[in-house]
Amino acid sequence: MTNNDIFKKLRVAHKLRDDDIVKILELVDFRISKSELNALFRNEDHPKYMECGDQILRNFLNGLIIHLRGPLPKKKPAKPSK
């Protein structure tokens, strides 16, 4: 299974549109245009097909976590023991 397949399945499972995916990627400061995004979802034999790299999928998964759970709370500094 390729990164493109995983990305497609996540998109369908979460019922995400292109705008949603762009916003999710922006949560982790990763910019991608809609045309680049559409190239990832094309068939492999299409001339404008683009392979989904590990970096894109990793950033999408990190952004999806923030989108679904919210950002991580700030850690409180540990109190020194006496």
QUIRARA-V298670 format. One record per residue. N is the residue number from 0. RES is the residue in one small letter. SS is DSSP state (@ for helix, = for strand, . for the rest). PHI is phi in whole degrees, -180 to 180 (999 if undefined). OMEGA is omega in whole degrees, -180 to 180 (none if undefined). Layout:
BEGIN
{{N,RES,SS,PHI,OMEGA} {N,RES,SS,PHI,OMEGA}}
END
This chain:
BEGIN
{{0,m,.,999,-177} {1,t,.,-90,176} {2,n,@,-60,179} {3,n,@,-63,179} {4,d,@,-64,180} {5,i,@,-62,-180} {6,f,@,-61,179} {7,k,@,-62,-178} {8,k,@,-66,177} {9,l,@,-66,179} {10,r,@,-61,-179} {11,v,@,-70,-177} {12,a,@,-62,-179} {13,h,.,-98,178} {14,k,.,53,-177} {15,l,.,-97,173} {16,r,.,-96,179} {17,d,@,-59,180} {18,d,@,-60,180} {19,d,@,-64,-179} {20,i,@,-67,178} {21,v,@,-61,179} {22,k,@,-66,178} {23,i,@,-64,179} {24,l,@,-68,177} {25,e,@,-70,177} {26,l,.,-62,179} {27,v,.,-110,178} {28,d,.,59,176} {29,f,.,-118,-177} {30,r,.,-101,176} {31,i,.,-148,179} {32,s,.,-86,179} {33,k,@,-65,180} {34,s,@,-68,176} {35,e,@,-65,179} {36,l,@,-65,179} {37,n,@,-63,178} {38,a,@,-65,179} {39,l,@,-71,-175} {40,f,.,-96,179} {41,r,.,-78,174} {42,n,.,-69,-178} {43,e,.,-62,-178} {44,d,.,-87,179} {45,h,.,-75,-178} {46,p,.,-65,-179} {47,k,.,-97,180} {48,y,.,-64,177} {49,m,.,-130,180} {50,e,.,-76,180} {51,c,.,-83,180} {52,g,.,-80,180} {53,d,@,-62,-178} {54,q,@,-64,-180} {55,i,@,-65,-179} {56,l,@,-65,179} {57,r,@,-61,180} {58,n,@,-66,177} {59,f,@,-64,180} {60,l,@,-64,177} {61,n,@,-65,177} {62,g,@,-67,179} {63,l,@,-65,177} {64,i,@,-62,179} {65,i,@,-65,-180} {66,h,@,-63,-176} {67,l,@,-84,-176} {68,r,@,-99,-172} {69,g,.,98,-178} {70,p,.,-69,178} {71,l,.,-66,176} {72,p,.,-70,179} {73,k,.,-67,178} {74,k,.,-79,177} {75,k,.,-82,179} {76,p,.,-66,-179} {77,a,.,-69,178} {78,k,.,-79,179} {79,p,.,-69,180} {80,s,.,-82,-177} {81,k,.,-101,none}}
END
